[in-house]
Amino acid sequence: MGGMSLFHWLLVGVVVLILFGGKGKISDIMGDVAKGVKAFKKGLADDDTPAKPAETPRTIEHQATTPVDASRDVNKAG
């Protein structure tokens, strides 16, 4: 009930060979994942250079306008 038969060990061996050995697509994918992890770690190590300080944002100055004289209203009948 709790023991592993010869068939179970063969099945485990085949799964391990498919995942980690040979020249199959899965082993290539796992190799690519390992290369990606190495590149990521290298990228983190190379990011020690200080960043340039950001420029201060420019603002638009608001100019106050004088109120329009009511006697110059062109819509006024008169």
TITI-544256 format. One line per field, with one value per residue: residue number from 0; residue in three letters; x, y, z of N, C-alpha, C, CB in turn. Coordinates in nm, 3 decimals, padded with zeros to 5 digits. Each point is the difference from the previous one (the first is absolute). Glycine has a CB too. Layout:
residues N
seq	NUM, ...
type	ALA, ...
n.X	X, ...
n.Y	Y, ...
n.Z	Z, ...
ca.X	X, ...
ca.Y	Y, ...
ca.Z	Z, ...
c.X	X, ...
c.Y	Y, ...
c.Z	Z, ...
cb.X	X, ...
cb.Y	Y, ...
cb.Z	Z, ...
END
This chain:
residues 78
seq	0, 1, 2, 3, 4, 5, 6, 7, 8, 9, 10, 11, 12, 13, 14, 15, 16, 17, 18, 19, 20, 21, 22, 23, 24, 25, 26, 27, 28, 29, 30, 31, 32, 33, 34, 35, 36, 37, 38, 39, 40, 41, 42, 43, 44, 45, 46, 47, 48, 49, 50, 51, 52, 53, 54, 55, 56, 57, 58, 59, 60, 61, 62, 63, 64, 65, 66, 67, 68, 69, 70, 71, 72, 73, 74, 75, 76, 77
type	MET, GLY, GLY, MET, SER, LEU, PHE, HIS, TRP, LEU, LEU, VAL, GLY, VAL, VAL, VAL, LEU, ILE, LEU, PHE, GLY, GLY, LYS, GLY, LYS, ILE, SER, ASP, ILE, MET, GLY, ASP, VAL, ALA, LYS, GLY, VAL, LYS, ALA, PHE, LYS, LYS, GLY, LEU, ALA, ASP, ASP, ASP, THR, PRO, ALA, LYS, PRO, ALA, GLU, THR, PRO, ARG, THR, ILE, GLU, HIS, GLN, ALA, THR, THR, PRO, VAL, ASP, ALA, SER, ARG, ASP, VAL, ASN, LYS, ALA, GLY
n.X	00.083, 00.286, 00.126, 00.071, -00.135, 00.270, -00.235, 00.125, 00.285, -00.115, -00.148, 00.260, 00.163, -00.203, 00.008, 00.317, 00.009, -00.202, 00.166, 00.294, 00.035, 00.027, 00.095, -00.326, -00.064, 00.086, 00.308, -00.075, -00.168, 00.241, 00.204, -00.199, -00.013, 00.314, 00.004, -00.215, 00.175, 00.255, -00.159, -00.108, 00.287, 00.107, -00.231, 00.078, 00.305, -00.069, -00.176, 00.324, -00.102, -00.098, -00.263, 00.145, -00.087, -00.279, 00.099, -00.109, -00.268, 00.086, -00.207, -00.140, 00.118, -00.330, 00.071, -00.203, -00.183, -00.030, -00.282, -00.039, -00.009, -00.296, 00.086, 00.085, -00.319, 00.064, -00.267, -00.056, -00.286, 00.169
n.Y	-00.119, 00.131, -00.164, 00.210, -00.274, 00.007, 00.208, 00.219, -00.012, 00.043, 00.263, 00.134, -00.048, 00.154, 00.258, 00.023, -00.012, 00.237, 00.193, -00.038, -00.122, 00.092, 00.198, 00.036, 00.266, -00.058, 00.063, 00.276, 00.095, -00.046, 00.175, 00.246, -00.009, 00.028, 00.258, 00.145, -00.032, 00.130, 00.259, 00.056, 00.007, 00.206, 00.208, 00.009, 00.064, 00.256, 00.166, 00.130, 00.250, 00.203, -00.031, 00.246, 00.138, -00.071, 00.264, 00.126, -00.124, 00.247, 00.130, 00.093, 00.271, -00.035, 00.279, 00.074, 00.020, 00.292, -00.145, 00.028, 00.320, -00.149, 00.221, -00.258, -00.157, -00.011, -00.079, 00.332, 00.011, 00.287
n.Z	00.000, -00.041, -00.276, -00.209, -00.159, -00.123, -00.062, 00.195, -00.135, -00.294, 00.091, 00.119, -00.268, -00.179, 00.183, -00.012, -00.315, -00.027, 00.186, -00.100, -00.304, -00.265, -00.165, 00.179, -00.104, 00.302, -00.051, -00.153, 00.249, 00.200, -00.180, 00.009, 00.318, 00.018, -00.185, 00.185, 00.258, -00.140, -00.088, 00.296, 00.123, -00.217, 00.067, 00.307, -00.068, -00.188, 00.244, 00.125, -00.217, 00.250, -00.183, -00.145, 00.289, -00.156, -00.162, 00.275, -00.153, -00.190, 00.219, -00.266, 00.180, 00.047, -00.188, 00.262, -00.279, 00.125, 00.079, -00.318, 00.099, 00.091, -00.231, -00.204, 00.016, -00.343, 00.181, 00.068, -00.191, -00.043
ca.X	-00.083, 00.082, 00.126, 00.008, 00.033, 00.093, -00.071, 00.001, 00.135, 00.023, -00.079, 00.071, 00.120, -00.036, -00.038, 00.123, 00.073, -00.068, 00.013, 00.136, 00.105, -00.024, 00.002, -00.139, -00.044, -00.016, 00.133, 00.041, -00.076, 00.056, 00.129, -00.029, -00.043, 00.122, 00.071, -00.077, 00.024, 00.137, 00.000, -00.071, 00.090, 00.106, -00.059, -00.014, 00.133, 00.052, -00.083, 00.053, 00.033, -00.104, -00.084, 00.010, -00.110, -00.106, -00.012, -00.116, -00.106, -00.022, -00.136, -00.047, -00.040, -00.132, 00.000, -00.131, -00.058, -00.090, -00.140, -00.048, -00.085, -00.140, -00.050, 00.045, -00.068, -00.057, -00.135, -00.088, -00.081, 00.010
ca.Y	00.119, 00.119, -00.022, 00.038, -00.115, 00.026, 00.085, 00.137, 00.054, 00.027, 00.119, 00.114, 00.018, 00.059, 00.140, 00.073, 00.013, 00.096, 00.136, 00.048, -00.058, -00.011, 00.123, 00.030, 00.139, 00.040, 00.030, 00.128, 00.105, 00.015, 00.068, 00.140, 00.060, 00.021, 00.114, 00.120, 00.031, 00.052, 00.134, 00.086, 00.026, 00.087, 00.133, 00.061, 00.035, 00.110, 00.119, 00.075, 00.136, 00.092, 00.055, 00.145, 00.067, 00.044, 00.145, 00.055, 00.025, 00.140, 00.046, 00.112, 00.111, 00.054, 00.145, 00.053, 00.091, 00.099, -00.023, 00.078, 00.113, -00.028, 00.103, -00.035, -00.123, 00.017, -00.059, 00.089, 00.085, 00.133
ca.Z	00.000, 00.007, -00.070, -00.141, -00.083, -00.109, -00.095, 00.053, -00.013, -00.143, -00.033, 00.057, -00.080, -00.130, 00.023, 00.028, -00.127, -00.088, 00.052, 00.023, -00.084, -00.143, -00.079, -00.030, 00.009, 00.140, 00.055, -00.058, 00.069, 00.134, -00.017, -00.027, 00.126, 00.080, -00.058, 00.035, 00.142, 00.009, -00.058, 00.094, 00.113, -00.050, -00.016, 00.131, 00.049, -00.081, 00.019, 00.113, -00.041, 00.045, -00.105, -00.015, 00.070, -00.090, -00.013, 00.069, -00.098, -00.035, 00.025, -00.081, 00.087, -00.031, 00.003, 00.038, -00.098, 00.060, -00.039, -00.114, 00.039, -00.034, -00.093, -00.133, -00.039, -00.133, -00.002, 00.076, -00.088, 00.052
c.X	00.087, 00.129, -00.007, 00.043, 00.098, -00.064, 00.000, 00.137, 00.034, -00.074, 00.067, 00.127, -00.027, -00.036, 00.124, 00.082, -00.064, 00.023, 00.144, 00.104, -00.036, 00.008, -00.143, -00.034, -00.008, 00.136, 00.054, -00.071, 00.058, 00.137, -00.019, -00.045, 00.122, 00.080, -00.070, 00.021, 00.139, 00.006, -00.069, 00.089, 00.113, -00.051, -00.019, 00.135, 00.056, -00.074, 00.047, 00.033, -00.112, -00.076, 00.019, -00.116, -00.101, -00.004, -00.124, -00.107, -00.019, -00.146, -00.032, -00.051, -00.135, 00.006, -00.142, -00.048, -00.093, -00.142, -00.041, -00.094, -00.141, -00.054, 00.041, -00.066, -00.069, -00.139, -00.100, -00.075, 00.012, 00.028
c.Y	00.126, -00.014, 00.041, -00.124, 00.041, 00.093, 00.145, 00.064, 00.031, 00.127, 00.126, 00.029, 00.064, 00.147, 00.085, 00.019, 00.102, 00.143, 00.050, -00.052, 00.004, 00.134, 00.036, 00.147, 00.046, 00.033, 00.131, 00.116, 00.025, 00.067, 00.148, 00.073, 00.029, 00.118, 00.131, 00.042, 00.058, 00.143, 00.100, 00.036, 00.093, 00.142, 00.071, 00.045, 00.120, 00.131, 00.082, 00.144, 00.094, 00.059, 00.152, 00.065, 00.054, 00.153, 00.047, 00.031, 00.150, 00.035, 00.116, 00.107, 00.053, 00.151, 00.047, 00.097, 00.097, -00.027, 00.094, 00.108, -00.026, 00.101, -00.032, -00.125, 00.023, -00.057, 00.089, 00.090, 00.144, 00.104
c.Z	00.000, -00.077, -00.145, -00.079, -00.110, -00.103, 00.047, -00.016, -00.146, -00.044, 00.054, -00.081, -00.134, 00.016, 00.027, -00.126, -00.092, 00.049, 00.001, -00.097, -00.147, -00.070, -00.040, 00.018, 00.145, 00.061, -00.057, 00.069, 00.139, -00.006, -00.026, 00.126, 00.088, -00.053, 00.034, 00.144, 00.017, -00.055, 00.093, 00.118, -00.041, -00.018, 00.132, 00.055, -00.075, 00.024, 00.120, -00.037, 00.044, -00.118, -00.006, 00.075, -00.102, -00.004, 00.076, -00.103, -00.022, 00.025, -00.091, 00.094, -00.047, 00.011, 00.030, -00.108, 00.071, -00.045, -00.113, 00.051, -00.050, -00.100, -00.144, -00.052, -00.134, -00.009, 00.070, -00.099, 00.048, -00.090
cb.X	-00.181, -00.100, 00.047, 00.057, -00.226, 00.107, -00.145, -00.178, 00.068, 00.028, -00.210, -00.091, 00.095, -00.083, -00.223, 00.000, 00.071, -00.174, -00.199, -00.063, 00.063, -00.143, 00.234, -00.056, -00.126, -00.206, 00.044, 00.041, -00.208, -00.126, 00.097, -00.062, -00.221, 00.006, 00.083, -00.168, -00.156, 00.092, 00.001, -00.217, -00.055, 00.108, -00.114, -00.201, 00.038, 00.068, -00.194, 00.090, 00.133, 00.138, -00.168, 00.114, 00.155, -00.133, 00.117, 00.144, -00.113, 00.185, 00.015, -00.062, 00.243, -00.116, 00.193, 00.054, 00.016, 00.184, -00.052, 00.023, 00.196, -00.032, 00.011, 00.214, -00.032, 00.229, 00.101, 00.156, -00.162, 00.064
cb.Y	-00.126, 00.047, -00.186, 00.243, -00.103, -00.224, -00.195, -00.064, -00.129, -00.247, -00.139, -00.055, -00.196, -00.223, -00.075, -00.091, -00.237, -00.172, -00.045, 00.017, -00.145, -00.195, -00.052, -00.230, -00.030, -00.143, -00.246, -00.114, -00.063, -00.203, -00.212, -00.060, -00.121, -00.246, -00.147, -00.065, -00.185, -00.234, -00.100, -00.105, -00.225, -00.195, -00.083, -00.141, -00.240, -00.167, -00.122, -00.211, -00.085, 00.053, -00.188, -00.024, 00.061, -00.210, -00.004, 00.096, -00.213, -00.008, -00.076, -00.152, 00.060, -00.210, 00.013, -00.026, -00.175, 00.172, -00.075, -00.199, 00.161, -00.101, 00.171, 00.108, -00.068, -00.008, -00.227, -00.006, -00.191, -00.098
cb.Z	00.121, 00.219, 00.155, 00.058, 00.047, 00.036, -00.067, 00.164, 00.203, -00.042, 00.003, 00.230, 00.113, -00.079, 00.092, 00.232, 00.022, -00.055, 00.139, 00.233, 00.189, 00.044, -00.087, 00.068, -00.213, 00.020, 00.027, -00.220, -00.129, 00.075, -00.089, -00.234, -00.014, 00.052, -00.186, -00.168, 00.071, -00.023, -00.230, -00.069, 00.096, -00.115, -00.203, 00.042, 00.062, -00.170, -00.103, 00.090, -00.197, 00.203, 00.029, -00.225, 00.191, 00.048, -00.225, 00.184, 00.068, -00.173, 00.239, -00.195, 00.048, 00.083, -00.165, 00.247, -00.182, 00.006, 00.234, -00.156, -00.005, 00.225, 00.184, 00.051, 00.242, -00.095, -00.006, 00.203, -00.049, 00.184
END
